[in-house]
Amino acid sequence: MLADVFGYLTDGSNWSGPNGIAAFFVQQLLLTVVALVVAVVLGLPPALYLGHRRRGGVVAVNVSNVGRAVPVFAVLLVLALGPVGSGELGPFGRAGLATLIALVLFALPPIITNGYVGVREVDPGAVEAARGMGMGERKVFSSVELPLAMAVVLTGIRLALVQVWATATIAALVAGPGLGRIITRGFANHRTYEVVAGAVLVAAGALALEALAVLVERYADPMRRARRNAAGPARPAGPAKSVEHVVGGAG
């Protein structure tokens, strides 16, 4: 079976055409990126604001818990069968709008939770010191709270990215776009190697996105960048001098 999987993935004919691997990969990647951007725009600003105000924690936690408790497939099915429908949505394909809405709702909990917690847990001493220096609230947020919370905020976005990519696969169950179409097609035609190939593609994409997100997180975190700059390049050691040489030179 592994040989059949390898043969399927290396066959160029399986990558071309509107029903090829490349088309499904682009659909899933586009869905993931757009859903993540929309979720960040909708969820991150209120989460950061509530964290800055040190209030609204119940709202943030409850939104996160509800988002995790509701099955994504149930939401997707309701949207696909409801007014949103399963029609075409440009490059997203069939049921694209329903899939996009479901993925945005699924991406919100980690973004909201980490955004709120990241700012809320900033050292109060640092915040009070900034206010004592005469900084306004906006300056305190942009210069103190947000840089210190950036690592936690970026971690939430990274978690949402990988989760959305993996979850987008189930869109194929309602004839939606993405790599899940390869898996459902394999099940329908009793081709186990095609099912496994689709799962391998989804897993490889998740690993690649995780690695890319970690790399971006490493360079986008201002505190980590500041620590790296403070360390500086290692200086080469100068020539050793004996005690007698130093004393003799002083004499």
Buried (B, 14 or more C-beta within 10 A) or exposed (E): EEEBBEEBBEEEEBBEEEEBBEBBBBBBBBBBBBBBEBBBEBBBEBBBBBBBEEEBEEBBBEBBEEBEEBEBBEBBBEBBEEEBBBEEBEEBBBBBBBBBBBBBBBBBBBBBBBBBBBBBEBEEEEBEEBBEEEBEEEEBBEEBBBBBBBBBBBBBBBBBBBBBBBBBBBBBBBEBBBBBBBBBBBBEEEBEBBBBBBBBBBEEBBEEBBEEBEEBBEEBBEEBBEEEEEEEEEEEEEEEEEEEEEEEEEE
